[in-house]
Structures are given as C-alpha cells and as structure tokens.
Amino acid sequence: MKKEEKKTKKNKQNKKSLWVRFRIFCHGVKSETEKVHWPNKKDMVKYSVATILFVLFCSVFFYIVDIIFVFVKSLFN
C-alpha cells in the first residue's frame, strides 16, 4: 500500500462521527465480552480462598523475614 492510500483510509476513519465510533466501540466490547469464560459460584469461592491464603502466606513470610533482619541487625549494634 502506498502512503497516500494509507492517509486516505486514516482520514476516512477520523471523519466518522462520534456516535458512529461509539457504536463501533460498543459492538467490539460486546463481542469480546461474549468470548469471556465467566466462572461459576463454586469456582469464584475457590479462587477467592486461594487468593486470600496466598496473601496471608506472603504477609506472614515477609513479616518473619523482617523480624529476622531486625534480630540480625540488633546483634551487630
């Protein structure tokens, strides 16, 4: 494609009204939403529990690491 052809296509897209561009956007959102696999209630509970446990584990882990660093630092002071 030549540069002139690209520019004319781009200009045609830019000249569409706001309402037409909004409708195209909404159509795209709707088509993409239909492709999403929505989890059921059982899966959501399972994923939520796993996330909460992971956050708690990381919190405890970094708290223990912090305590160890404070203890080591106090030994050298």
Biopython code that builds the backbone (N, CA, C, O; Angstrom):
import numpy as np
from Bio.PDB.StructureBuilder import StructureBuilder

atoms = [
    (1, "MET", "N", (0.831, -1.187, 0.000)),
    (1, "MET", "CA", (0.000, 0.000, 0.000)),
    (1, "MET", "C", (0.877, 1.253, 0.000)),
    (1, "MET", "O", (1.897, 1.324, 0.685)),
    (2, "LYS", "N", (0.460, 2.205, -0.765)),
    (2, "LYS", "CA", (1.218, 3.450, -0.820)),
    (2, "LYS", "C", (0.855, 4.335, 0.358)),
    (2, "LYS", "O", (-0.172, 4.146, 1.010)),
    (3, "LYS", "N", (1.711, 5.294, 0.612)),
    (3, "LYS", "CA", (1.477, 6.205, 1.728)),
    (3, "LYS", "C", (0.190, 7.004, 1.540)),
    (3, "LYS", "O", (-0.526, 7.278, 2.503)),
    (4, "GLU", "N", (-0.096, 7.370, 0.301)),
    (4, "GLU", "CA", (-1.300, 8.173, 0.038)),
    (4, "GLU", "C", (-2.564, 7.376, 0.358)),
    (4, "GLU", "O", (-3.530, 7.921, 0.893)),
    (5, "GLU", "N", (-2.552, 6.077, 0.028)),
    (5, "GLU", "CA", (-3.716, 5.239, 0.306)),
    (5, "GLU", "C", (-3.924, 5.083, 1.812)),
    (5, "GLU", "O", (-5.054, 5.089, 2.301)),
    (6, "LYS", "N", (-2.815, 4.943, 2.536)),
    (6, "LYS", "CA", (-2.905, 4.827, 3.991)),
    (6, "LYS", "C", (-3.481, 6.105, 4.599)),
    (6, "LYS", "O", (-4.302, 6.055, 5.515)),
    (7, "LYS", "N", (-3.039, 7.245, 4.078)),
    (7, "LYS", "CA", (-3.525, 8.519, 4.605)),
    (7, "LYS", "C", (-5.010, 8.690, 4.343)),
    (7, "LYS", "O", (-5.740, 9.185, 5.202)),
    (8, "THR", "N", (-5.465, 8.285, 3.161)),
    (8, "THR", "CA", (-6.893, 8.447, 2.863)),
    (8, "THR", "C", (-7.736, 7.530, 3.735)),
    (8, "THR", "O", (-8.811, 7.928, 4.184)),
    (9, "LYS", "N", (-7.270, 6.312, 3.985)),
    (9, "LYS", "CA", (-8.014, 5.408, 4.877)),
    (9, "LYS", "C", (-8.072, 5.995, 6.284)),
    (9, "LYS", "O", (-9.112, 5.965, 6.941)),
    (10, "LYS", "N", (-6.949, 6.525, 6.730)),
    (10, "LYS", "CA", (-6.886, 7.101, 8.069)),
    (10, "LYS", "C", (-7.811, 8.310, 8.177)),
    (10, "LYS", "O", (-8.493, 8.475, 9.188)),
    (11, "ASN", "N", (-7.841, 9.149, 7.157)),
    (11, "ASN", "CA", (-8.705, 10.322, 7.168)),
    (11, "ASN", "C", (-10.174, 9.930, 7.181)),
    (11, "ASN", "O", (-10.977, 10.581, 7.850)),
    (12, "LYS", "N", (-10.543, 8.870, 6.449)),
    (12, "LYS", "CA", (-11.932, 8.414, 6.440)),
    (12, "LYS", "C", (-12.342, 7.927, 7.828)),
    (12, "LYS", "O", (-13.463, 8.174, 8.271)),
    (13, "GLN", "N", (-11.426, 7.229, 8.517)),
    (13, "GLN", "CA", (-11.740, 6.744, 9.860)),
    (13, "GLN", "C", (-11.880, 7.905, 10.832)),
    (13, "GLN", "O", (-12.738, 7.867, 11.714)),
    (14, "ASN", "N", (-11.067, 8.921, 10.694)),
    (14, "ASN", "CA", (-11.117, 10.071, 11.590)),
    (14, "ASN", "C", (-12.354, 10.926, 11.360)),
    (14, "ASN", "O", (-12.800, 11.631, 12.265)),
    (15, "LYS", "N", (-12.912, 10.869, 10.152)),
    (15, "LYS", "CA", (-14.053, 11.710, 9.834)),
    (15, "LYS", "C", (-15.384, 11.106, 10.281)),
    (15, "LYS", "O", (-16.417, 11.767, 10.177)),
    (16, "LYS", "N", (-15.383, 9.866, 10.774)),
    (16, "LYS", "CA", (-16.618, 9.270, 11.263)),
    (16, "LYS", "C", (-17.091, 10.059, 12.476)),
    (16, "LYS", "O", (-16.294, 10.567, 13.265)),
    (17, "SER", "N", (-18.401, 10.145, 12.598)),
    (17, "SER", "CA", (-18.941, 10.929, 13.707)),
    (17, "SER", "C", (-18.666, 10.228, 15.034)),
    (17, "SER", "O", (-18.357, 9.037, 15.083)),
    (18, "LEU", "N", (-18.784, 10.985, 16.078)),
    (18, "LEU", "CA", (-18.556, 10.456, 17.420)),
    (18, "LEU", "C", (-19.528, 9.328, 17.724)),
    (18, "LEU", "O", (-19.150, 8.323, 18.326)),
    (19, "TRP", "N", (-20.785, 9.492, 17.307)),
    (19, "TRP", "CA", (-21.802, 8.475, 17.575)),
    (19, "TRP", "C", (-21.465, 7.160, 16.866)),
    (19, "TRP", "O", (-21.653, 6.091, 17.447)),
    (20, "VAL", "N", (-20.973, 7.215, 15.625)),
    (20, "VAL", "CA", (-20.616, 6.010, 14.874)),
    (20, "VAL", "C", (-19.431, 5.319, 15.534)),
    (20, "VAL", "O", (-19.424, 4.097, 15.683)),
    (21, "ARG", "N", (-18.443, 6.089, 15.923)),
    (21, "ARG", "CA", (-17.279, 5.494, 16.593)),
    (21, "ARG", "C", (-17.672, 4.874, 17.920)),
    (21, "ARG", "O", (-17.135, 3.830, 18.291)),
    (22, "PHE", "N", (-18.597, 5.491, 18.648)),
    (22, "PHE", "CA", (-19.059, 4.943, 19.917)),
    (22, "PHE", "C", (-19.796, 3.625, 19.692)),
    (22, "PHE", "O", (-19.614, 2.678, 20.457)),
    (23, "ARG", "N", (-20.628, 3.553, 18.648)),
    (23, "ARG", "CA", (-21.350, 2.317, 18.348)),
    (23, "ARG", "C", (-20.388, 1.206, 17.952)),
    (23, "ARG", "O", (-20.588, 0.053, 18.335)),
    (24, "ILE", "N", (-19.350, 1.534, 17.194)),
    (24, "ILE", "CA", (-18.337, 0.539, 16.821)),
    (24, "ILE", "C", (-17.624, 0.035, 18.070)),
    (24, "ILE", "O", (-17.385, -1.162, 18.223)),
    (25, "PHE", "N", (-17.290, 0.959, 18.953)),
    (25, "PHE", "CA", (-16.635, 0.581, 20.211)),
    (25, "PHE", "C", (-17.523, -0.356, 21.026)),
    (25, "PHE", "O", (-17.054, -1.386, 21.510)),
    (26, "CYS", "N", (-18.791, -0.011, 21.182)),
    (26, "CYS", "CA", (-19.717, -0.839, 21.959)),
    (26, "CYS", "C", (-19.885, -2.219, 21.337)),
    (26, "CYS", "O", (-19.972, -3.217, 22.052)),
    (27, "HIS", "N", (-19.929, -2.279, 20.017)),
    (27, "HIS", "CA", (-20.040, -3.568, 19.345)),
    (27, "HIS", "C", (-18.805, -4.426, 19.637)),
    (27, "HIS", "O", (-18.922, -5.628, 19.878)),
    (28, "GLY", "N", (-17.636, -3.812, 19.615)),
    (28, "GLY", "CA", (-16.401, -4.542, 19.924)),
    (28, "GLY", "C", (-16.375, -5.038, 21.351)),
    (28, "GLY", "O", (-15.949, -6.162, 21.617)),
    (29, "VAL", "N", (-16.829, -4.201, 22.274)),
    (29, "VAL", "CA", (-16.867, -4.602, 23.685)),
    (29, "VAL", "C", (-17.817, -5.779, 23.863)),
    (29, "VAL", "O", (-17.497, -6.735, 24.570)),
    (30, "LYS", "N", (-18.978, -5.717, 23.230)),
    (30, "LYS", "CA", (-19.960, -6.795, 23.350)),
    (30, "LYS", "C", (-19.412, -8.106, 22.790)),
    (30, "LYS", "O", (-19.580, -9.161, 23.403)),
    (31, "SER", "N", (-18.758, -8.045, 21.627)),
    (31, "SER", "CA", (-18.230, -9.270, 21.028)),
    (31, "SER", "C", (-17.102, -9.858, 21.872)),
    (31, "SER", "O", (-16.990, -11.080, 21.975)),
    (32, "GLU", "N", (-16.271, -9.020, 22.472)),
    (32, "GLU", "CA", (-15.198, -9.528, 23.326)),
    (32, "GLU", "C", (-15.756, -10.095, 24.636)),
    (32, "GLU", "O", (-15.229, -11.080, 25.151)),
    (33, "THR", "N", (-16.809, -9.488, 25.177)),
    (33, "THR", "CA", (-17.408, -9.973, 26.412)),
    (33, "THR", "C", (-18.025, -11.350, 26.216)),
    (33, "THR", "O", (-18.023, -12.166, 27.137)),
    (34, "GLU", "N", (-18.553, -11.618, 25.026)),
    (34, "GLU", "CA", (-19.139, -12.923, 24.750)),
    (34, "GLU", "C", (-18.083, -14.020, 24.714)),
    (34, "GLU", "O", (-18.411, -15.188, 24.922)),
    (35, "LYS", "N", (-16.835, -13.678, 24.457)),
    (35, "LYS", "CA", (-15.757, -14.654, 24.388)),
    (35, "LYS", "C", (-15.226, -15.048, 25.774)),
    (35, "LYS", "O", (-14.533, -16.056, 25.909)),
    (36, "VAL", "N", (-15.550, -14.259, 26.791)),
    (36, "VAL", "CA", (-15.012, -14.486, 28.133)),
    (36, "VAL", "C", (-15.687, -15.696, 28.767)),
    (36, "VAL", "O", (-16.904, -15.860, 28.683)),
    (37, "HIS", "N", (-14.873, -16.547, 29.405)),
    (37, "HIS", "CA", (-15.411, -17.669, 30.172)),
    (37, "HIS", "C", (-15.645, -17.179, 31.596)),
    (37, "HIS", "O", (-14.696, -16.962, 32.348)),
    (38, "TRP", "N", (-16.906, -17.008, 31.960)),
    (38, "TRP", "CA", (-17.234, -16.496, 33.280)),
    (38, "TRP", "C", (-17.300, -17.645, 34.270)),
    (38, "TRP", "O", (-18.011, -18.619, 34.023)),
    (39, "PRO", "N", (-16.572, -17.561, 35.398)),
    (39, "PRO", "CA", (-16.582, -18.660, 36.371)),
    (39, "PRO", "C", (-17.914, -18.729, 37.119)),
    (39, "PRO", "O", (-18.606, -17.726, 37.295)),
    (40, "ASN", "N", (-18.247, -19.940, 37.550)),
    (40, "ASN", "CA", (-19.466, -20.092, 38.343)),
    (40, "ASN", "C", (-19.157, -19.798, 39.807)),
    (40, "ASN", "O", (-18.018, -19.489, 40.158)),
    (41, "LYS", "N", (-20.169, -19.895, 40.650)),
    (41, "LYS", "CA", (-20.016, -19.507, 42.055)),
    (41, "LYS", "C", (-18.989, -20.391, 42.771)),
    (41, "LYS", "O", (-18.194, -19.896, 43.571)),
    (42, "LYS", "N", (-19.004, -21.680, 42.489)),
    (42, "LYS", "CA", (-18.071, -22.603, 43.134)),
    (42, "LYS", "C", (-16.619, -22.240, 42.800)),
    (42, "LYS", "O", (-15.757, -22.225, 43.679)),
    (43, "ASP", "N", (-16.365, -21.952, 41.540)),
    (43, "ASP", "CA", (-15.009, -21.572, 41.132)),
    (43, "ASP", "C", (-14.591, -20.244, 41.757)),
    (43, "ASP", "O", (-13.443, -20.083, 42.173)),
    (44, "MET", "N", (-15.525, -19.292, 41.821)),
    (44, "MET", "CA", (-15.196, -17.985, 42.412)),
    (44, "MET", "C", (-14.811, -18.120, 43.872)),
    (44, "MET", "O", (-13.869, -17.473, 44.330)),
    (45, "VAL", "N", (-15.538, -18.963, 44.612)),
    (45, "VAL", "CA", (-15.206, -19.183, 46.021)),
    (45, "VAL", "C", (-13.820, -19.819, 46.123)),
    (45, "VAL", "O", (-13.009, -19.426, 46.961)),
    (46, "LYS", "N", (-13.559, -20.795, 45.273)),
    (46, "LYS", "CA", (-12.261, -21.476, 45.293)),
    (46, "LYS", "C", (-11.128, -20.499, 44.984)),
    (46, "LYS", "O", (-10.108, -20.499, 45.672)),
    (47, "TYR", "N", (-11.298, -19.668, 43.958)),
    (47, "TYR", "CA", (-10.264, -18.702, 43.595)),
    (47, "TYR", "C", (-10.085, -17.630, 44.672)),
    (47, "TYR", "O", (-8.964, -17.192, 44.932)),
    (48, "SER", "N", (-11.175, -17.212, 45.289)),
    (48, "SER", "CA", (-11.084, -16.194, 46.335)),
    (48, "SER", "C", (-10.351, -16.725, 47.557)),
    (48, "SER", "O", (-9.508, -16.033, 48.128)),
    (49, "VAL", "N", (-10.668, -17.953, 47.961)),
    (49, "VAL", "CA", (-9.984, -18.558, 49.104)),
    (49, "VAL", "C", (-8.501, -18.726, 48.800)),
    (49, "VAL", "O", (-7.656, -18.443, 49.650)),
    (50, "ALA", "N", (-8.180, -19.182, 47.599)),
    (50, "ALA", "CA", (-6.771, -19.354, 47.228)),
    (50, "ALA", "C", (-6.036, -18.014, 47.255)),
    (50, "ALA", "O", (-4.892, -17.953, 47.705)),
    (51, "THR", "N", (-6.665, -16.955, 46.787)),
    (51, "THR", "CA", (-6.040, -15.632, 46.786)),
    (51, "THR", "C", (-5.817, -15.128, 48.202)),
    (51, "THR", "O", (-4.746, -14.607, 48.513)),
    (52, "ILE", "N", (-6.819, -15.278, 49.063)),
    (52, "ILE", "CA", (-6.696, -14.823, 50.448)),
    (52, "ILE", "C", (-5.599, -15.598, 51.166)),
    (52, "ILE", "O", (-4.806, -15.010, 51.901)),
    (53, "LEU", "N", (-5.548, -16.915, 50.960)),
    (53, "LEU", "CA", (-4.492, -17.717, 51.596)),
    (53, "LEU", "C", (-3.109, -17.316, 51.079)),
    (53, "LEU", "O", (-2.153, -17.262, 51.853)),
    (54, "PHE", "N", (-3.000, -17.042, 49.807)),
    (54, "PHE", "CA", (-1.716, -16.621, 49.242)),
    (54, "PHE", "C", (-1.265, -15.292, 49.837)),
    (54, "PHE", "O", (-0.092, -15.124, 50.173)),
    (55, "VAL", "N", (-2.187, -14.355, 49.966)),
    (55, "VAL", "CA", (-1.853, -13.045, 50.548)),
    (55, "VAL", "C", (-1.439, -13.210, 52.000)),
    (55, "VAL", "O", (-0.473, -12.588, 52.442)),
    (56, "LEU", "N", (-2.157, -14.039, 52.748)),
    (56, "LEU", "CA", (-1.791, -14.280, 54.155)),
    (56, "LEU", "C", (-0.426, -14.943, 54.260)),
    (56, "LEU", "O", (0.382, -14.556, 55.104)),
    (57, "PHE", "N", (-0.156, -15.930, 53.421)),
    (57, "PHE", "CA", (1.138, -16.599, 53.434)),
    (57, "PHE", "C", (2.269, -15.610, 53.147)),
    (57, "PHE", "O", (3.283, -15.600, 53.845)),
    (58, "CYS", "N", (2.091, -14.785, 52.128)),
    (58, "CYS", "CA", (3.129, -13.800, 51.793)),
    (58, "CYS", "C", (3.320, -12.793, 52.925)),
    (58, "CYS", "O", (4.448, -12.398, 53.222)),
    (59, "SER", "N", (2.235, -12.383, 53.549)),
    (59, "SER", "CA", (2.333, -11.426, 54.656)),
    (59, "SER", "C", (3.123, -12.022, 55.816)),
    (59, "SER", "O", (4.015, -11.379, 56.369)),
    (60, "VAL", "N", (2.789, -13.242, 56.173)),
    (60, "VAL", "CA", (3.494, -13.903, 57.277)),
    (60, "VAL", "C", (4.961, -14.120, 56.911)),
    (60, "VAL", "O", (5.849, -13.899, 57.735)),
    (61, "PHE", "N", (5.212, -14.553, 55.676)),
    (61, "PHE", "CA", (6.584, -14.795, 55.240)),
    (61, "PHE", "C", (7.433, -13.529, 55.347)),
    (61, "PHE", "O", (8.529, -13.559, 55.907)),
    (62, "PHE", "N", (6.928, -12.423, 54.814)),
    (62, "PHE", "CA", (7.714, -11.191, 54.845)),
    (62, "PHE", "C", (7.805, -10.615, 56.259)),
    (62, "PHE", "O", (8.783, -9.942, 56.583)),
    (63, "TYR", "N", (6.818, -10.864, 57.094)),
    (63, "TYR", "CA", (6.903, -10.443, 58.492)),
    (63, "TYR", "C", (8.028, -11.202, 59.193)),
    (63, "TYR", "O", (8.807, -10.611, 59.940)),
    (64, "ILE", "N", (8.109, -12.500, 58.953)),
    (64, "ILE", "CA", (9.171, -13.312, 59.578)),
    (64, "ILE", "C", (10.537, -12.881, 59.052)),
    (64, "ILE", "O", (11.490, -12.784, 59.825)),
    (65, "VAL", "N", (10.643, -12.625, 57.760)),
    (65, "VAL", "CA", (11.916, -12.160, 57.186)),
    (65, "VAL", "C", (12.309, -10.825, 57.815)),
    (65, "VAL", "O", (13.481, -10.604, 58.117)),
    (66, "ASP", "N", (11.342, -9.943, 58.012)),
    (66, "ASP", "CA", (11.605, -8.654, 58.631)),
    (66, "ASP", "C", (12.096, -8.836, 60.069)),
    (66, "ASP", "O", (13.051, -8.180, 60.487)),
    (67, "ILE", "N", (11.454, -9.713, 60.814)),
    (67, "ILE", "CA", (11.865, -9.977, 62.201)),
    (67, "ILE", "C", (13.293, -10.521, 62.228)),
    (67, "ILE", "O", (14.087, -10.132, 63.085)),
    (68, "ILE", "N", (13.623, -11.409, 61.305)),
    (68, "ILE", "CA", (14.974, -11.974, 61.255)),
    (68, "ILE", "C", (15.996, -10.878, 60.972)),
    (68, "ILE", "O", (17.048, -10.834, 61.609)),
    (69, "PHE", "N", (15.697, -9.993, 60.020)),
    (69, "PHE", "CA", (16.631, -8.902, 59.719)),
    (69, "PHE", "C", (16.811, -7.970, 60.920)),
    (69, "PHE", "O", (17.925, -7.527, 61.199)),
    (70, "VAL", "N", (15.740, -7.678, 61.616)),
    (70, "VAL", "CA", (15.836, -6.814, 62.796)),
    (70, "VAL", "C", (16.677, -7.502, 63.874)),
    (70, "VAL", "O", (17.489, -6.855, 64.535)),
    (71, "PHE", "N", (16.485, -8.794, 64.048)),
    (71, "PHE", "CA", (17.258, -9.534, 65.036)),
    (71, "PHE", "C", (18.748, -9.552, 64.677)),
    (71, "PHE", "O", (19.599, -9.332, 65.539)),
    (72, "VAL", "N", (19.057, -9.812, 63.410)),
    (72, "VAL", "CA", (20.463, -9.829, 62.968)),
    (72, "VAL", "C", (21.073, -8.444, 63.123)),
    (72, "VAL", "O", (22.227, -8.313, 63.532)),
    (73, "LYS", "N", (20.309, -7.415, 62.799)),
    (73, "LYS", "CA", (20.825, -6.046, 62.928)),
    (73, "LYS", "C", (21.103, -5.721, 64.393)),
    (73, "LYS", "O", (22.087, -5.049, 64.702)),
    (74, "SER", "N", (20.248, -6.192, 65.296)),
    (74, "SER", "CA", (20.441, -5.900, 66.720)),
    (74, "SER", "C", (21.673, -6.618, 67.275)),
    (74, "SER", "O", (22.278, -6.148, 68.239)),
    (75, "LEU", "N", (22.044, -7.737, 66.684)),
    (75, "LEU", "CA", (23.243, -8.455, 67.142)),
    (75, "LEU", "C", (24.505, -7.669, 66.834)),
    (75, "LEU", "O", (25.475, -7.772, 67.585)),
    (76, "PHE", "N", (24.532, -6.900, 65.776)),
    (76, "PHE", "CA", (25.734, -6.181, 65.365)),
    (76, "PHE", "C", (25.781, -4.764, 65.916)),
    (76, "PHE", "O", (26.754, -4.053, 65.664)),
    (77, "ASN", "N", (24.787, -4.335, 66.646)),
    (77, "ASN", "CA", (24.813, -2.989, 67.232)),
    (77, "ASN", "C", (25.316, -2.993, 68.628)),
    (77, "ASN", "O", (25.398, -1.939, 69.258)),
]
sb = StructureBuilder()
sb.init_structure("model")
sb.init_model(0)
sb.init_chain("A")
sb.init_seg("    ")
for serial, (resi, resn, name, xyz) in enumerate(atoms, 1):
    if name == "N":
        sb.init_residue(resn, " ", resi, " ")
    sb.init_atom(name, np.array(xyz, "f"), 0.0, 1.0, " ", f" {name:<3s}", serial, name[0])
structure = sb.get_structure()
